[in-house]
Amino acid sequence: MFTRIQHAAIVSENFVREAKFYESVFGMKRSKPGSAEEEKAIRNNYAVSISDGYVGVTVIGRKPGYVPGLHHFGVDVDDVEEAIARIKKNYPEVAVLKRPSNRPFATFGAHDPEGNYFDLTQEGMSNRRDVYTVQPSSPQVEQQRTHPRRIHHLKLRVMNPASVAAFYRDLFDLQEADKALEDPNHYLTDGQVTLIIAPWKMSDFEGAGIDRPGLEHVGFKVESVEAVKKELAALREANPEMRERVVSEPSEGERRLALIASCRHGQHQCASPDGVFVDISEI
């Protein structure tokens, strides 16, 4: 089954500002900036969708009861009925629900054995619109494969990484990349983007605030880490509201930074204005 990791969703206290951060620093773009459809979504405090050309990011305005930050991710398959059939056969305890028609990036929602939620869709579905209408075989996507700044990975921390990795690998035919024997993580790739399944242990948070299992960070590949660091500093000076959050505050912040920095792909870590952890490394 052809599968691509198609999108990530962020719940934000200020979704317009959060989207502008990724546009400014990583060159992500909206498909129809200033369009009537986008303005309606903004007025309704719903969402802004941006893309690096391959992966879309929908930044959703926070509603009561929602926890801000990385919320879920989505996969695009070439046969959504086959994907659902595999889920029902192999994981009958996993629910698959039809999503509301106003979601431009998702047709169905499901969860893995530990309850981590993901979206499931297929090219050509009626609700697909905005940045999610780009076909994976299009020249735009082919050009993105060499784009200087792009989403490279998402890291998901879980209680039982081996079983959760098997769920995503076997259901969606993602390829498991090689790793060192002592590496406890699993690296599942669609050939362009990697889903890192890592263990969650409470002991990792000793001396710091404890965060729940779930999506930990989004990782970008860039042409120059130093160039991005300079642009982050310039953005901070030009517009303090757009500055990234400081991660390495004394004691607790340093512990959290060390946890994020343990990713084998990372060279520099920061956080968006809304506090989403971002890992940056060079292509």
Backbone as CSV, one residue per row, in Angstrom:
resi,resn,N_x,N_y,N_z,CA_x,CA_y,CA_z,C_x,C_y,C_z
1,MET,0.841,-1.193,0.000,0.000,0.000,0.000,0.882,1.251,0.000
2,PHE,0.624,2.147,-0.930,1.370,3.410,-0.932,0.838,4.297,0.185
3,THR,1.736,4.799,1.002,1.376,5.666,2.124,2.341,6.837,2.181
4,ARG,1.814,8.016,2.474,2.699,9.127,2.796,2.185,9.823,4.044
5,ILE,3.130,10.288,4.836,2.777,11.059,6.022,2.410,12.447,5.524
6,GLN,1.129,12.753,5.569,0.571,13.857,4.796,0.461,15.173,5.550
7,HIS,0.211,15.109,6.843,0.053,16.375,7.559,0.277,16.219,9.054
8,ALA,0.464,17.353,9.693,0.497,17.453,11.145,-0.466,18.562,11.541
9,ALA,-1.048,18.428,12.709,-1.975,19.447,13.200,-1.469,20.001,14.522
10,ILE,-1.558,21.311,14.655,-1.141,22.021,15.858,-2.344,22.779,16.407
11,VAL,-2.601,22.646,17.684,-3.628,23.446,18.353,-2.927,24.645,18.981
12,SER,-3.418,25.833,18.667,-2.694,27.047,19.032,-3.600,28.083,19.686
13,GLU,-3.032,28.818,20.635,-3.742,29.948,21.237,-3.837,31.117,20.257
14,ASN,-2.889,31.197,19.321,-2.881,32.262,18.318,-2.469,31.620,16.995
15,PHE,-3.430,31.016,16.295,-3.084,30.178,15.155,-2.542,30.974,13.971
16,VAL,-2.943,32.228,13.820,-2.408,33.043,12.725,-0.929,33.329,12.967
17,ARG,-0.581,33.716,14.195,0.822,33.977,14.539,1.656,32.708,14.402
18,GLU,1.118,31.585,14.880,1.865,30.321,14.819,2.154,29.926,13.376
19,ALA,1.172,30.070,12.499,1.390,29.745,11.087,2.440,30.661,10.470
20,LYS,2.403,31.944,10.826,3.377,32.897,10.276,4.803,32.553,10.702
21,PHE,4.962,31.960,11.874,6.291,31.558,12.326,6.903,30.540,11.356
22,TYR,6.134,29.526,10.985,6.649,28.494,10.071,6.808,29.039,8.650
23,GLU,5.963,29.976,8.289,6.125,30.626,6.985,7.419,31.444,6.962
24,SER,7.657,32.200,8.023,8.804,33.109,8.058,10.127,32.368,8.162
25,VAL,10.174,31.336,8.997,11.444,30.658,9.280,11.726,29.528,8.299
26,PHE,10.689,28.784,7.900,10.913,27.583,7.098,10.347,27.658,5.680
27,GLY,9.810,28.810,5.315,9.347,28.998,3.949,8.093,28.229,3.599
28,MET,7.330,27.787,4.590,6.069,27.096,4.298,5.084,28.111,3.726
29,LYS,4.137,27.613,2.919,3.252,28.517,2.195,1.798,28.079,2.300
30,ARG,0.931,29.074,2.186,-0.502,28.813,2.063,-0.834,28.691,0.583
31,SER,-1.818,27.870,0.257,-2.148,27.678,-1.158,-2.860,28.890,-1.742
32,LYS,-3.713,29.530,-0.931,-4.485,30.686,-1.410,-4.489,31.771,-0.340
33,PRO,-3.347,32.371,-0.076,-3.316,33.401,0.974,-4.259,34.551,0.656
34,GLY,-5.036,34.949,1.646,-5.958,36.059,1.453,-7.247,35.711,0.744
35,SER,-7.454,34.412,0.447,-8.670,34.010,-0.258,-9.877,34.129,0.661
36,ALA,-11.071,34.140,0.069,-12.301,34.239,0.853,-12.435,33.049,1.795
37,GLU,-12.023,31.873,1.320,-12.106,30.668,2.146,-11.196,30.766,3.361
38,GLU,-9.982,31.268,3.146,-9.055,31.396,4.254,-9.535,32.460,5.239
39,GLU,-10.017,33.579,4.722,-10.504,34.639,5.605,-11.687,34.166,6.442
40,LYS,-12.538,33.330,5.861,-13.679,32.789,6.614,-13.183,31.905,7.747
41,ALA,-12.173,31.043,7.453,-11.623,30.177,8.485,-11.016,30.991,9.614
42,ILE,-10.330,32.082,9.276,-9.722,32.924,10.291,-10.791,33.614,11.132
43,ARG,-11.822,34.128,10.465,-12.901,34.807,11.199,-13.597,33.855,12.157
44,ASN,-13.748,32.614,11.753,-14.441,31.630,12.580,-13.527,30.995,13.626
45,ASN,-12.293,31.522,13.731,-11.318,30.986,14.681,-11.125,29.497,14.462
46,TYR,-11.011,29.107,13.205,-10.879,27.689,12.903,-9.434,27.287,12.676
47,ALA,-8.844,27.668,11.520,-7.508,27.160,11.231,-6.888,27.877,10.049
48,VAL,-5.556,27.732,9.942,-4.805,28.124,8.762,-3.981,26.912,8.346
49,SER,-3.984,26.589,7.056,-3.207,25.467,6.545,-2.037,25.981,5.718
50,ILE,-0.860,25.448,6.001,0.361,25.789,5.278,1.036,24.497,4.859
51,SER,2.009,24.597,3.955,2.650,23.381,3.452,4.079,23.661,3.025
52,ASP,4.926,22.616,3.114,6.266,22.701,2.542,6.273,22.130,1.122
53,GLY,5.106,21.781,0.608,4.975,21.196,-0.715,4.711,19.706,-0.680
54,TYR,5.008,19.075,0.457,4.785,17.636,0.619,3.943,17.370,1.860
55,VAL,4.321,17.986,2.961,3.589,17.834,4.213,2.830,19.124,4.504
56,GLY,1.561,18.997,4.820,0.772,20.136,5.245,0.762,20.246,6.759
57,VAL,0.659,21.458,7.242,0.485,21.706,8.675,-0.752,22.567,8.829
58,THR,-1.732,22.057,9.542,-2.922,22.841,9.840,-2.835,23.324,11.280
59,VAL,-2.852,24.634,11.448,-2.765,25.253,12.764,-4.179,25.650,13.160
60,ILE,-4.666,25.024,14.210,-6.075,25.114,14.602,-6.216,26.011,15.827
61,GLY,-7.168,26.924,15.780,-7.431,27.765,16.944,-7.917,26.928,18.114
62,ARG,-7.336,27.180,19.277,-7.675,26.375,20.451,-9.106,26.632,20.904
63,LYS,-9.824,25.551,21.130,-11.181,25.612,21.666,-11.188,25.021,23.071
64,PRO,-12.228,25.299,23.870,-12.259,24.782,25.235,-12.039,23.270,25.283
65,GLY,-11.187,22.845,26.195,-10.917,21.424,26.371,-9.746,20.902,25.579
66,TYR,-9.271,21.655,24.593,-8.147,21.214,23.781,-6.831,21.621,24.445
67,VAL,-5.857,20.732,24.374,-4.524,21.025,24.882,-3.697,21.611,23.737
68,PRO,-3.091,22.784,23.922,-2.303,23.366,22.834,-1.033,22.571,22.563
69,GLY,-0.549,22.685,21.325,0.676,21.997,20.932,0.431,21.047,19.775
70,LEU,1.411,20.188,19.487,1.243,19.168,18.455,0.092,18.255,18.862
71,HIS,-0.894,18.126,17.995,-2.121,17.425,18.372,-2.226,16.043,17.738
72,HIS,-2.000,15.957,16.438,-2.066,14.674,15.742,-1.368,14.791,14.396
73,PHE,-1.281,13.690,13.678,-0.730,13.693,12.328,-1.686,12.923,11.429
74,GLY,-1.421,12.950,10.131,-2.307,12.263,9.196,-1.537,11.516,8.134
75,VAL,-2.099,10.395,7.675,-1.496,9.623,6.598,-2.449,9.578,5.409
76,ASP,-1.857,9.588,4.239,-2.573,9.542,2.970,-2.235,8.207,2.323
77,VAL,-3.241,7.389,2.022,-3.009,6.078,1.420,-3.645,6.021,0.042
78,ASP,-3.240,5.031,-0.760,-3.821,4.909,-2.087,-5.109,4.097,-2.091
79,ASP,-5.448,3.461,-0.956,-6.689,2.688,-0.859,-7.173,2.750,0.585
80,VAL,-8.007,3.739,0.876,-8.437,3.952,2.259,-9.325,2.804,2.741
81,GLU,-10.099,2.179,1.837,-10.931,1.048,2.246,-10.082,-0.137,2.672
82,GLU,-8.974,-0.374,1.960,-8.065,-1.442,2.337,-7.423,-1.142,3.685
83,ALA,-7.044,0.109,3.911,-6.441,0.483,5.189,-7.416,0.247,6.339
84,ILE,-8.666,0.635,6.154,-9.669,0.436,7.202,-9.921,-1.049,7.427
85,ALA,-9.946,-1.828,6.347,-10.146,-3.279,6.471,-9.012,-3.918,7.270
86,ARG,-7.779,-3.466,7.037,-6.638,-3.997,7.794,-6.775,-3.674,9.276
87,ILE,-7.201,-2.449,9.562,-7.370,-2.051,10.958,-8.425,-2.928,11.630
88,LYS,-9.555,-3.093,10.999,-10.646,-3.861,11.604,-10.272,-5.330,11.784
89,LYS,-9.488,-5.872,10.856,-9.099,-7.282,10.943,-8.043,-7.522,12.010
90,ASN,-7.019,-6.666,12.037,-5.873,-6.899,12.911,-5.956,-6.210,14.263
91,TYR,-6.747,-5.138,14.319,-6.875,-4.373,15.566,-8.345,-4.013,15.780
92,PRO,-9.185,-5.004,16.088,-10.629,-4.738,16.215,-10.979,-3.747,17.312
93,GLU,-10.058,-3.539,18.262,-10.323,-2.577,19.338,-10.101,-1.139,18.899
94,VAL,-9.515,-0.935,17.724,-9.260,0.410,17.210,-10.483,0.933,16.470
95,ALA,-10.943,2.104,16.846,-12.117,2.702,16.200,-11.699,3.544,15.005
96,VAL,-12.525,3.549,13.974,-12.340,4.406,12.807,-13.616,5.206,12.627
97,LEU,-13.502,6.527,12.637,-14.673,7.392,12.558,-14.602,8.291,11.330
98,LYS,-15.745,8.546,10.731,-15.834,9.523,9.645,-15.668,10.910,10.237
99,ARG,-14.807,11.731,9.631,-14.560,13.064,10.129,-15.556,14.050,9.532
100,PRO,-15.834,15.180,10.223,-16.729,16.197,9.668,-16.217,16.707,8.330
101,SER,-17.119,17.113,7.459,-16.767,17.484,6.082,-15.974,18.781,5.987
102,ASN,-15.885,19.556,7.082,-15.154,20.825,7.009,-13.663,20.667,7.283
103,ARG,-13.186,19.430,7.434,-11.751,19.196,7.599,-11.118,19.022,6.226
104,PRO,-10.228,19.940,5.806,-9.661,19.847,4.469,-8.584,18.788,4.336
105,PHE,-8.190,18.205,5.464,-7.021,17.331,5.483,-7.334,15.916,5.911
106,ALA,-8.585,15.616,6.268,-8.892,14.310,6.840,-10.261,13.833,6.404
107,THR,-10.366,12.532,6.147,-11.649,11.912,5.836,-12.089,11.009,6.978
108,PHE,-11.133,10.261,7.531,-11.408,9.393,8.669,-10.410,9.680,9.791
109,GLY,-10.827,9.359,11.002,-9.938,9.441,12.148,-9.830,8.076,12.797
110,ALA,-8.649,7.743,13.298,-8.427,6.475,13.988,-7.378,6.696,15.071
111,HIS,-7.019,5.629,15.760,-6.015,5.742,16.808,-5.176,4.468,16.845
112,ASP,-3.973,4.587,17.386,-3.133,3.407,17.522,-3.480,2.679,18.825
113,PRO,-2.844,1.554,19.140,-3.210,0.798,20.345,-3.064,1.556,21.657
114,GLU,-2.298,2.639,21.682,-2.164,3.424,22.904,-3.028,4.674,22.903
115,GLY,-3.853,4.820,21.884,-4.794,5.933,21.854,-4.303,7.178,21.168
116,ASN,-3.132,7.141,20.544,-2.655,8.311,19.798,-3.464,8.440,18.517
117,TYR,-4.043,9.591,18.330,-4.990,9.822,17.246,-4.278,10.211,15.960
118,PHE,-4.760,9.678,14.823,-4.243,10.079,13.518,-5.388,10.143,12.516
119,ASP,-5.179,10.945,11.470,-6.151,11.059,10.387,-5.777,10.131,9.248
120,LEU,-6.791,9.750,8.489,-6.609,8.823,7.380,-7.411,9.339,6.193
121,THR,-6.754,9.475,5.059,-7.443,9.993,3.883,-6.836,9.409,2.615
122,GLN,-7.446,9.745,1.493,-7.014,9.251,0.188,-7.175,10.371,-0.828
123,GLU,-6.251,10.438,-1.765,-6.319,11.443,-2.819,-7.660,11.351,-3.546
124,GLY,-8.275,12.513,-3.791,-9.533,12.551,-4.520,-10.770,12.576,-3.641
125,MET,-10.607,12.426,-2.320,-11.757,12.480,-1.424,-12.404,13.864,-1.509
126,SER,-13.720,13.895,-1.338,-14.482,15.119,-1.600,-14.124,16.259,-0.662
127,ASN,-13.686,15.962,0.552,-13.391,17.039,1.509,-11.989,17.602,1.357
128,ARG,-11.168,17.028,0.491,-9.792,17.504,0.324,-9.790,18.860,-0.371
129,ARG,-9.096,19.825,0.209,-8.994,21.140,-0.396,-7.769,21.856,0.165
130,ASP,-7.594,23.089,-0.280,-6.502,23.933,0.188,-5.171,23.268,-0.140
131,VAL,-4.193,23.270,0.779,-2.861,22.726,0.482,-2.881,21.213,0.321
132,TYR,-4.007,20.564,0.643,-4.076,19.101,0.607,-4.597,18.545,-0.711
133,THR,-4.718,19.390,-1.717,-5.147,18.902,-3.028,-3.968,18.568,-3.934
134,VAL,-2.739,18.844,-3.500,-1.549,18.561,-4.313,-1.336,17.054,-4.382
135,GLN,-1.190,16.521,-5.577,-0.992,15.097,-5.763,0.464,14.729,-5.511
136,PRO,0.714,13.545,-4.894,2.089,13.170,-4.560,2.992,12.988,-5.773
137,SER,2.417,12.784,-6.958,3.234,12.608,-8.162,3.407,13.908,-8.945
138,SER,2.918,15.033,-8.410,2.942,16.291,-9.131,4.344,16.884,-9.171
139,PRO,4.627,17.754,-10.155,5.935,18.433,-10.192,6.221,19.219,-8.924
140,GLN,5.171,19.752,-8.276,5.358,20.518,-7.052,5.972,19.649,-5.953
141,VAL,5.457,18.405,-5.835,5.987,17.505,-4.823,7.394,17.044,-5.195
142,GLU,7.616,16.770,-6.464,8.951,16.364,-6.894,9.970,17.470,-6.617
143,GLN,9.552,18.725,-6.824,10.440,19.849,-6.532,10.709,19.953,-5.038
144,GLN,9.697,19.627,-4.221,9.843,19.741,-2.784,10.888,18.772,-2.234
145,ARG,11.106,17.659,-2.909,12.063,16.680,-2.416,13.465,17.269,-2.281
146,THR,13.730,18.346,-3.008,15.026,19.019,-2.892,14.867,20.422,-2.312
147,HIS,13.711,20.724,-1.744,13.464,22.030,-1.143,14.439,22.239,0.012
148,PRO,15.012,23.432,0.133,16.041,23.643,1.161,15.535,23.555,2.593
149,ARG,14.242,23.741,2.826,13.689,23.642,4.172,12.386,22.861,4.117
150,ARG,12.363,21.736,4.805,11.198,20.861,4.710,11.054,20.053,5.999
151,ILE,9.846,19.575,6.234,9.608,18.693,7.379,10.250,17.340,7.101
152,HIS,11.046,16.889,8.038,11.771,15.626,7.882,11.206,14.521,8.775
153,HIS,10.778,14.862,10.002,10.285,13.813,10.883,9.325,14.352,11.936
154,LEU,8.569,13.438,12.504,7.738,13.669,13.676,8.140,12.623,14.708
155,LYS,8.231,13.039,15.964,8.614,12.090,17.004,7.445,11.858,17.946
156,LEU,7.102,10.583,18.133,5.979,10.168,18.962,6.514,9.321,20.112
157,ARG,6.255,9.732,21.335,6.689,8.955,22.507,5.524,8.120,23.036
158,VAL,5.781,6.822,23.248,4.730,5.877,23.645,5.256,4.941,24.730
159,MET,4.340,4.218,25.368,4.717,3.287,26.421,5.377,2.023,25.861
160,ASN,4.874,1.540,24.734,5.352,0.286,24.145,5.748,0.520,22.693
161,PRO,6.958,1.051,22.459,7.336,1.454,21.105,7.362,0.317,20.090
162,ALA,7.740,-0.883,20.478,7.813,-1.985,19.513,6.434,-2.321,18.954
163,SER,5.434,-2.415,19.823,4.094,-2.779,19.360,3.437,-1.641,18.590
164,VAL,3.684,-0.397,19.000,3.104,0.733,18.273,3.769,0.877,16.907
165,ALA,5.086,0.672,16.847,5.784,0.722,15.563,5.263,-0.368,14.623
166,ALA,5.005,-1.562,15.153,4.463,-2.651,14.326,3.096,-2.270,13.768
167,PHE,2.300,-1.568,14.561,0.977,-1.132,14.116,1.094,-0.252,12.871
168,TYR,1.908,0.784,12.939,2.031,1.698,11.797,2.775,1.054,10.629
169,ARG,3.790,0.269,10.933,4.583,-0.360,9.871,3.753,-1.353,9.069
170,ASP,3.048,-2.237,9.753,2.351,-3.322,9.071,1.046,-2.878,8.428
171,LEU,0.347,-1.949,9.066,-0.921,-1.483,8.491,-0.703,-0.630,7.258
172,PHE,0.331,0.201,7.271,0.511,1.182,6.214,1.748,0.942,5.346
173,ASP,2.402,-0.198,5.556,3.559,-0.576,4.734,4.652,0.492,4.749
174,LEU,4.805,1.172,5.868,5.936,2.082,6.015,7.211,1.255,6.191
175,GLN,8.312,1.762,5.700,9.576,1.047,5.789,10.298,1.396,7.084
176,GLU,10.849,0.379,7.748,11.593,0.631,8.974,13.064,0.821,8.633
177,ALA,13.587,1.975,8.987,14.972,2.302,8.665,15.921,1.606,9.626
178,ASP,17.169,1.428,9.183,18.200,0.818,10.016,18.505,1.712,11.212
179,LYS,18.958,1.090,12.270,19.337,1.835,13.475,20.387,1.042,14.228
180,ALA,21.044,1.699,15.164,22.013,1.023,16.016,21.289,0.073,16.966
181,LEU,21.941,-1.018,17.344,21.318,-2.018,18.204,20.868,-1.426,19.542
182,GLU,21.639,-0.466,20.049,21.309,0.109,21.353,20.250,1.212,21.266
183,ASP,19.835,1.589,20.062,18.838,2.646,19.876,17.445,2.092,20.170
184,PRO,16.727,2.617,21.170,15.409,2.083,21.520,14.282,2.569,20.602
185,ASN,14.588,3.506,19.712,13.566,4.086,18.843,13.334,3.232,17.604
186,HIS,12.191,3.476,16.956,11.878,2.868,15.665,11.669,4.011,14.670
187,TYR,12.194,3.829,13.447,12.160,4.879,12.440,11.384,4.374,11.223
188,LEU,10.168,4.859,11.065,9.299,4.420,9.978,9.211,5.528,8.943
189,THR,9.509,5.210,7.703,9.575,6.256,6.682,8.710,5.938,5.479
190,ASP,8.180,6.995,4.867,7.470,6.855,3.593,8.404,7.167,2.422
191,GLY,9.685,7.319,2.728,10.676,7.671,1.726,11.034,9.137,1.736
192,GLN,10.222,9.943,2.396,10.449,11.381,2.471,10.388,11.884,3.903
193,VAL,9.416,11.401,4.652,9.194,11.831,6.035,9.267,10.612,6.945
194,THR,9.837,10.801,8.119,10.008,9.707,9.073,9.150,9.927,10.305
195,LEU,8.472,8.867,10.726,7.760,8.848,11.997,8.645,8.097,12.983
196,ILE,9.139,8.808,13.997,9.997,8.198,15.007,9.120,7.768,16.175
197,ILE,9.164,6.474,16.483,8.430,5.940,17.626,9.446,5.714,18.738
198,ALA,9.320,6.454,19.821,10.302,6.420,20.905,9.619,6.049,22.224
199,PRO,10.376,5.467,23.143,9.770,5.116,24.439,9.487,6.344,25.287
200,TRP,8.385,6.287,26.022,8.070,7.297,27.031,8.325,6.672,28.395
201,LYS,9.172,7.317,29.185,9.460,6.848,30.535,9.381,8.037,31.486
202,MET,8.693,7.844,32.596,8.583,8.948,33.550,9.946,9.361,34.084
203,SER,10.875,8.419,34.160,12.205,8.737,34.673,12.937,9.753,33.795
204,ASP,12.540,9.866,32.525,13.170,10.856,31.647,12.907,12.285,32.109
205,PHE,11.880,12.468,32.928,11.486,13.813,33.342,11.933,14.128,34.762
206,GLU,12.822,13.315,35.300,13.297,13.569,36.657,13.924,14.956,36.751
207,GLY,13.463,15.728,37.713,13.967,17.081,37.900,13.288,18.113,37.032
208,ALA,12.228,17.709,36.304,11.525,18.646,35.417,10.036,18.334,35.437
209,GLY,9.248,19.219,34.832,7.826,18.959,34.702,7.592,17.745,33.817
210,ILE,6.608,16.927,34.167,6.332,15.689,33.431,5.331,15.960,32.321
211,ASP,5.681,15.538,31.120,4.780,15.657,29.981,4.218,14.291,29.640
212,ARG,3.011,14.250,29.137,2.342,13.002,28.826,2.928,12.359,27.568
213,PRO,2.674,11.060,27.343,3.053,10.455,26.067,2.336,11.157,24.911
214,GLY,2.895,11.041,23.733,2.294,11.658,22.557,3.345,12.266,21.665
215,LEU,2.912,13.104,20.735,3.851,13.748,19.816,4.750,14.707,20.580
216,GLU,6.047,14.554,20.390,7.014,15.369,21.131,7.485,16.572,20.338
217,HIS,7.909,16.335,19.079,8.411,17.463,18.300,8.284,17.200,16.808
218,VAL,8.452,18.274,16.044,8.517,18.194,14.583,9.938,18.554,14.178
219,GLY,10.488,17.796,13.233,11.860,18.025,12.808,11.943,18.546,11.392
220,PHE,12.776,19.553,11.179,12.985,20.144,9.859,14.403,19.867,9.383
221,LYS,14.543,19.590,8.086,15.836,19.611,7.421,15.983,20.969,6.752
222,VAL,17.146,21.572,6.909,17.396,22.888,6.328,18.756,22.872,5.635
223,GLU,18.977,23.867,4.800,20.248,23.941,4.083,21.375,24.418,4.980
224,SER,21.039,25.163,6.043,22.057,25.684,6.944,21.441,25.960,8.310
225,VAL,21.894,25.236,9.315,21.406,25.474,10.668,21.797,26.870,11.141
226,GLU,22.993,27.293,10.811,23.452,28.618,11.232,22.598,29.720,10.609
227,ALA,22.198,29.531,9.349,21.348,30.534,8.699,20.000,30.630,9.406
228,VAL,19.441,29.486,9.781,18.152,29.487,10.483,18.290,30.151,11.845
229,LYS,19.367,29.877,12.557,19.576,30.496,13.869,19.666,32.018,13.753
230,LYS,20.325,32.492,12.713,20.423,33.939,12.501,19.054,34.529,12.171
231,GLU,18.268,33.818,11.366,16.934,34.311,11.018,16.013,34.313,12.222
232,LEU,16.153,33.316,13.095,15.369,33.308,14.328,15.712,34.517,15.196
233,ALA,16.993,34.837,15.285,17.417,35.995,16.078,16.898,37.293,15.470
234,ALA,16.944,37.390,14.137,16.454,38.595,13.465,14.945,38.740,13.639
235,LEU,14.239,37.625,13.567,12.788,37.657,13.748,12.439,38.083,15.163
236,ARG,13.211,37.614,16.116,12.993,37.978,17.510,13.151,39.473,17.725
237,GLU,14.139,40.063,17.056,14.380,41.497,17.176,13.307,42.310,16.452
238,ALA,12.902,41.836,15.277,11.956,42.590,14.454,10.536,42.537,14.997
239,ASN,10.165,41.398,15.566,8.793,41.226,16.030,8.792,40.330,17.257
240,PRO,8.878,40.900,18.455,8.965,40.089,19.673,7.832,39.085,19.828
241,GLU,6.643,39.390,19.300,5.537,38.444,19.421,5.751,37.188,18.591
242,MET,6.619,37.266,17.576,6.872,36.123,16.702,8.085,35.310,17.150
243,ARG,8.709,35.706,18.227,9.936,35.021,18.636,9.626,33.602,19.118
244,GLU,10.622,32.750,18.963,10.475,31.392,19.469,10.569,31.397,20.987
245,ARG,9.947,30.420,21.612,10.028,30.292,23.054,11.425,29.803,23.449
246,VAL,11.936,30.299,24.563,13.226,29.845,25.066,13.029,28.480,25.720
247,VAL,13.816,27.489,25.267,13.679,26.129,25.784,14.580,25.913,26.994
248,SER,15.821,26.397,26.903,16.844,26.024,27.880,16.869,26.956,29.086
249,GLU,15.738,27.121,29.752,15.720,27.852,31.007,16.423,27.002,32.067
250,PRO,16.936,27.616,33.120,17.692,26.850,34.116,16.914,25.653,34.662
251,SER,17.659,24.612,34.970,17.148,23.417,35.628,16.119,22.671,34.787
252,GLU,14.824,22.930,34.973,13.788,22.146,34.316,13.857,22.267,32.797
253,GLY,14.064,23.504,32.309,14.131,23.693,30.863,15.306,22.963,30.246
254,GLU,16.421,22.939,30.961,17.595,22.245,30.457,17.346,20.746,30.348
255,ARG,16.587,20.200,31.283,16.256,18.764,31.232,15.375,18.461,30.030
256,ARG,14.404,19.307,29.777,13.530,19.105,28.622,14.310,19.256,27.324
257,LEU,15.206,20.239,27.277,16.005,20.447,26.076,16.867,19.225,25.783
258,ALA,17.457,18.638,26.835,18.284,17.451,26.644,17.465,16.296,26.088
259,LEU,16.220,16.186,26.506,15.351,15.122,26.012,15.051,15.310,24.531
260,ILE,14.748,16.534,24.129,14.490,16.811,22.713,15.768,16.618,21.899
261,ALA,16.889,17.049,22.444,18.158,16.984,21.723,18.676,15.564,21.565
262,SER,18.081,14.596,22.266,18.524,13.205,22.127,18.141,12.603,20.782
263,CYS,17.297,13.291,20.016,16.928,12.810,18.679,18.172,12.721,17.802
264,ARG,18.345,11.606,17.113,19.568,11.414,16.337,19.669,12.360,15.147
265,HIS,18.568,12.997,14.766,18.574,13.893,13.613,18.861,15.344,13.989
266,GLY,18.782,15.677,15.261,18.790,17.082,15.645,20.166,17.700,15.785
267,GLN,20.284,18.965,15.364,21.494,19.753,15.576,21.203,21.030,16.366
268,HIS,19.971,21.493,16.301,19.574,22.690,17.043,18.106,22.540,17.412
269,GLN,17.765,22.937,18.629,16.392,22.822,19.101,15.866,24.192,19.518
270,CYS,14.603,24.416,19.221,13.948,25.644,19.657,12.470,25.327,19.847
271,ALA,11.679,26.337,20.097,10.242,26.154,20.236,9.543,27.320,19.555
272,SER,8.419,27.037,18.955,7.642,28.050,18.254,7.043,29.043,19.246
273,PRO,6.407,30.126,18.770,5.786,31.074,19.705,4.766,30.427,20.635
274,ASP,4.135,29.332,20.190,3.162,28.637,21.024,3.784,27.501,21.827
275,GLY,5.107,27.337,21.730,5.781,26.342,22.546,5.902,24.964,21.927
276,VAL,5.649,24.822,20.617,5.853,23.539,19.954,7.344,23.317,19.757
277,PHE,7.854,22.182,20.190,9.271,21.891,20.048,9.626,21.620,18.581
278,VAL,10.718,22.239,18.131,11.182,22.102,16.757,12.639,21.657,16.784
279,ASP,12.950,20.628,16.004,14.291,20.073,15.883,14.807,20.383,14.492
280,ILE,16.020,20.929,14.391,16.541,21.393,13.106,17.868,20.707,12.820
281,SER,18.010,20.196,11.605,19.281,19.607,11.189,19.510,19.923,9.718
282,GLU,20.727,19.738,9.274,21.077,20.077,7.893,20.838,18.912,6.941
283,ILE,20.477,19.262,5.697,20.214,18.261,4.663,21.504,17.507,4.350
